[in-house]
Protein backbone atom coordinates (compact mmCIF):
# COMPACT_ATOMS: atom_id res chain seq x y z
CA UNK A 1 0.00 0.00 0.00
CA UNK A 2 2.80 2.44 0.87
CA UNK A 3 4.52 1.65 -2.42
CA UNK A 4 1.25 2.39 -4.22
CA UNK A 5 0.98 5.80 -2.54
CA UNK A 6 4.65 6.56 -3.22
CA UNK A 7 4.19 5.65 -6.89
CA UNK A 8 1.15 7.92 -7.19
CA UNK A 9 3.01 10.80 -5.52
CA UNK A 10 6.00 10.31 -7.81
CA UNK A 11 3.72 10.21 -10.84
CA UNK A 12 1.98 13.40 -9.72
CA UNK A 13 5.24 15.26 -9.05
CA UNK A 14 6.88 14.22 -12.31
CA UNK A 15 3.80 15.12 -14.35
CA UNK A 16 3.87 18.72 -13.11
CA UNK A 17 6.43 21.38 -13.89
CA UNK A 18 8.44 23.09 -11.15
CA UNK A 19 6.37 26.27 -11.43
CA UNK A 20 3.11 24.35 -11.07
CA UNK A 21 4.40 22.53 -8.00
CA UNK A 22 5.55 25.81 -6.45
CA UNK A 23 2.11 27.32 -7.09
CA UNK A 24 0.43 24.33 -5.45
CA UNK A 25 2.79 24.60 -2.50
CA UNK A 26 2.06 28.29 -1.98
CA UNK A 27 -1.62 28.19 -2.91
CA UNK A 28 -2.96 27.86 0.59
CA UNK A 29 -0.24 29.49 2.68
CA UNK A 30 -2.15 32.61 3.68
CA UNK A 31 -5.45 30.77 3.82
CA UNK A 32 -3.98 28.10 6.11
CA UNK A 33 -2.49 30.78 8.35
CA UNK A 34 -5.87 32.53 8.56
CA UNK A 35 -7.60 29.22 9.22
CA UNK A 36 -5.17 28.44 12.03
CA UNK A 37 -5.72 31.84 13.62
CA UNK A 38 -9.51 31.53 13.45
CA UNK A 39 -9.47 27.95 14.76
CA UNK A 40 -7.15 28.77 17.69
CA UNK A 41 -9.27 31.78 18.57
CA UNK A 42 -12.52 29.78 18.36
CA UNK A 43 -11.17 27.00 20.54
CA UNK A 44 -9.22 29.24 22.91
CA UNK A 45 -9.89 30.26 26.48
CA UNK A 46 -10.40 33.94 25.64
CA UNK A 47 -13.21 33.16 23.21
CA UNK A 48 -14.78 30.64 25.56
CA UNK A 49 -14.79 33.16 28.40
CA UNK A 50 -15.66 36.38 26.59
CA UNK A 51 -18.00 35.02 23.92
CA UNK A 52 -19.39 31.92 25.63
CA UNK A 53 -22.86 32.54 24.20
CA UNK A 54 -21.54 32.24 20.63
CA UNK A 55 -20.85 28.89 19.03
CA UNK A 56 -17.72 28.39 16.90
CA UNK A 57 -18.13 26.41 13.67
CA UNK A 58 -15.06 25.14 11.82
CA UNK A 59 -15.35 26.20 8.16
CA UNK A 60 -11.91 25.25 6.90
CA UNK A 61 -13.09 24.64 3.33
CA UNK A 62 -14.65 28.09 3.05
CA UNK A 63 -11.57 29.80 4.46
CA UNK A 64 -9.30 27.93 2.04
CA UNK A 65 -11.45 29.15 -0.86
CA UNK A 66 -10.63 32.80 -0.20
CA UNK A 67 -8.48 33.90 -3.16
CA UNK A 68 -4.78 34.31 -2.37
CA UNK A 69 -4.76 37.91 -3.62
CA UNK A 70 -7.39 38.80 -1.00
CA UNK A 71 -5.08 37.81 1.88
CA UNK A 72 -1.87 39.59 1.02
CA UNK A 73 0.27 40.76 3.95
CA UNK A 74 0.51 44.18 2.29
CA UNK A 75 -3.19 44.84 2.89
CA UNK A 76 -4.23 46.96 5.85
CA UNK A 77 -6.06 45.45 8.80
CA UNK A 78 -9.20 47.29 7.73
CA UNK A 79 -9.04 45.79 4.23
CA UNK A 80 -8.52 42.30 5.61
CA UNK A 81 -11.42 42.83 8.06
CA UNK A 82 -13.71 43.66 5.15
CA UNK A 83 -12.55 40.61 3.21
CA UNK A 84 -12.93 38.06 6.02
CA UNK A 85 -15.98 39.53 7.77
CA UNK A 86 -18.36 37.10 6.02
CA UNK A 87 -16.23 34.06 6.92
CA UNK A 88 -16.03 35.24 10.54
CA UNK A 89 -19.82 35.65 10.52
CA UNK A 90 -20.17 32.03 9.44
CA UNK A 91 -17.58 30.73 11.90
CA UNK A 92 -18.86 32.63 14.92
CA UNK A 93 -22.62 32.75 15.07
CA UNK A 94 -23.99 35.76 16.90
CA UNK A 95 -24.68 39.47 17.02
CA UNK A 96 -23.13 41.52 14.20
CA UNK A 97 -21.36 43.81 16.71
CA UNK A 98 -19.69 40.78 18.28
CA UNK A 99 -18.71 39.54 14.82
CA UNK A 100 -17.13 42.94 14.13
CA UNK A 101 -15.18 42.72 17.41
CA UNK A 102 -13.95 39.21 16.67
CA UNK A 103 -12.94 40.21 13.13
CA UNK A 104 -10.89 43.10 14.50
CA UNK A 105 -9.25 40.88 17.13
CA UNK A 106 -8.32 38.27 14.55
CA UNK A 107 -6.84 40.80 12.13
CA UNK A 108 -4.95 42.78 14.77
MODELLER restraints for C-alpha pairs under 7 A, 6 or more apart:
rsr = mdl.restraints
at = mdl.atoms
rsr.add(forms.Gaussian(group=physical.xy_distance, feature=features.Distance(at['CA:27:A'], at['CA:68:A']), mean=6.91, stdev=0.5))
rsr.add(forms.Gaussian(group=physical.xy_distance, feature=features.Distance(at['CA:28:A'], at['CA:64:A']), mean=6.51, stdev=0.5))
rsr.add(forms.Gaussian(group=physical.xy_distance, feature=features.Distance(at['CA:30:A'], at['CA:68:A']), mean=6.81, stdev=0.5))
rsr.add(forms.Gaussian(group=physical.xy_distance, feature=features.Distance(at['CA:30:A'], at['CA:71:A']), mean=6.23, stdev=0.5))
rsr.add(forms.Gaussian(group=physical.xy_distance, feature=features.Distance(at['CA:31:A'], at['CA:63:A']), mean=6.23, stdev=0.5))
rsr.add(forms.Gaussian(group=physical.xy_distance, feature=features.Distance(at['CA:31:A'], at['CA:64:A']), mean=5.11, stdev=0.5))
rsr.add(forms.Gaussian(group=physical.xy_distance, feature=features.Distance(at['CA:31:A'], at['CA:66:A']), mean=6.87, stdev=0.5))
rsr.add(forms.Gaussian(group=physical.xy_distance, feature=features.Distance(at['CA:32:A'], at['CA:64:A']), mean=6.71, stdev=0.5))
rsr.add(forms.Gaussian(group=physical.xy_distance, feature=features.Distance(at['CA:35:A'], at['CA:60:A']), mean=6.30, stdev=0.5))
rsr.add(forms.Gaussian(group=physical.xy_distance, feature=features.Distance(at['CA:35:A'], at['CA:63:A']), mean=6.22, stdev=0.5))
rsr.add(forms.Gaussian(group=physical.xy_distance, feature=features.Distance(at['CA:37:A'], at['CA:106:A']), mean=7.00, stdev=0.5))
rsr.add(forms.Gaussian(group=physical.xy_distance, feature=features.Distance(at['CA:38:A'], at['CA:106:A']), mean=6.93, stdev=0.5))
rsr.add(forms.Gaussian(group=physical.xy_distance, feature=features.Distance(at['CA:39:A'], at['CA:58:A']), mean=6.91, stdev=0.5))
rsr.add(forms.Gaussian(group=physical.xy_distance, feature=features.Distance(at['CA:41:A'], at['CA:47:A']), mean=6.24, stdev=0.5))
rsr.add(forms.Gaussian(group=physical.xy_distance, feature=features.Distance(at['CA:42:A'], at['CA:56:A']), mean=5.58, stdev=0.5))
rsr.add(forms.Gaussian(group=physical.xy_distance, feature=features.Distance(at['CA:54:A'], at['CA:92:A']), mean=6.32, stdev=0.5))
rsr.add(forms.Gaussian(group=physical.xy_distance, feature=features.Distance(at['CA:54:A'], at['CA:93:A']), mean=5.68, stdev=0.5))
rsr.add(forms.Gaussian(group=physical.xy_distance, feature=features.Distance(at['CA:54:A'], at['CA:94:A']), mean=5.67, stdev=0.5))
rsr.add(forms.Gaussian(group=physical.xy_distance, feature=features.Distance(at['CA:55:A'], at['CA:92:A']), mean=5.90, stdev=0.5))
rsr.add(forms.Gaussian(group=physical.xy_distance, feature=features.Distance(at['CA:55:A'], at['CA:93:A']), mean=5.80, stdev=0.5))
rsr.add(forms.Gaussian(group=physical.xy_distance, feature=features.Distance(at['CA:56:A'], at['CA:91:A']), mean=5.51, stdev=0.5))
rsr.add(forms.Gaussian(group=physical.xy_distance, feature=features.Distance(at['CA:56:A'], at['CA:92:A']), mean=4.82, stdev=0.5))
rsr.add(forms.Gaussian(group=physical.xy_distance, feature=features.Distance(at['CA:56:A'], at['CA:93:A']), mean=6.80, stdev=0.5))
rsr.add(forms.Gaussian(group=physical.xy_distance, feature=features.Distance(at['CA:57:A'], at['CA:91:A']), mean=4.70, stdev=0.5))
rsr.add(forms.Gaussian(group=physical.xy_distance, feature=features.Distance(at['CA:57:A'], at['CA:92:A']), mean=6.39, stdev=0.5))
rsr.add(forms.Gaussian(group=physical.xy_distance, feature=features.Distance(at['CA:58:A'], at['CA:91:A']), mean=6.13, stdev=0.5))
rsr.add(forms.Gaussian(group=physical.xy_distance, feature=features.Distance(at['CA:59:A'], at['CA:91:A']), mean=6.28, stdev=0.5))
rsr.add(forms.Gaussian(group=physical.xy_distance, feature=features.Distance(at['CA:63:A'], at['CA:87:A']), mean=6.78, stdev=0.5))
rsr.add(forms.Gaussian(group=physical.xy_distance, feature=features.Distance(at['CA:70:A'], at['CA:83:A']), mean=6.90, stdev=0.5))
rsr.add(forms.Gaussian(group=physical.xy_distance, feature=features.Distance(at['CA:71:A'], at['CA:80:A']), mean=6.78, stdev=0.5))
rsr.add(forms.Gaussian(group=physical.xy_distance, feature=features.Distance(at['CA:77:A'], at['CA:107:A']), mean=5.77, stdev=0.5))
rsr.add(forms.Gaussian(group=physical.xy_distance, feature=features.Distance(at['CA:77:A'], at['CA:108:A']), mean=6.63, stdev=0.5))
rsr.add(forms.Gaussian(group=physical.xy_distance, feature=features.Distance(at['CA:80:A'], at['CA:107:A']), mean=6.89, stdev=0.5))
rsr.add(forms.Gaussian(group=physical.xy_distance, feature=features.Distance(at['CA:81:A'], at['CA:103:A']), mean=5.91, stdev=0.5))
rsr.add(forms.Gaussian(group=physical.xy_distance, feature=features.Distance(at['CA:81:A'], at['CA:104:A']), mean=6.47, stdev=0.5))
rsr.add(forms.Gaussian(group=physical.xy_distance, feature=features.Distance(at['CA:81:A'], at['CA:107:A']), mean=6.46, stdev=0.5))
rsr.add(forms.Gaussian(group=physical.xy_distance, feature=features.Distance(at['CA:85:A'], at['CA:103:A']), mean=6.20, stdev=0.5))
rsr.add(forms.Gaussian(group=physical.xy_distance, feature=features.Distance(at['CA:88:A'], at['CA:99:A']), mean=6.63, stdev=0.5))
rsr.add(forms.Gaussian(group=physical.xy_distance, feature=features.Distance(at['CA:88:A'], at['CA:103:A']), mean=6.40, stdev=0.5))
rsr.add(forms.Gaussian(group=physical.xy_distance, feature=features.Distance(at['CA:89:A'], at['CA:99:A']), mean=5.90, stdev=0.5))
rsr.add(forms.Gaussian(group=physical.xy_distance, feature=features.Distance(at['CA:92:A'], at['CA:99:A']), mean=6.91, stdev=0.5))
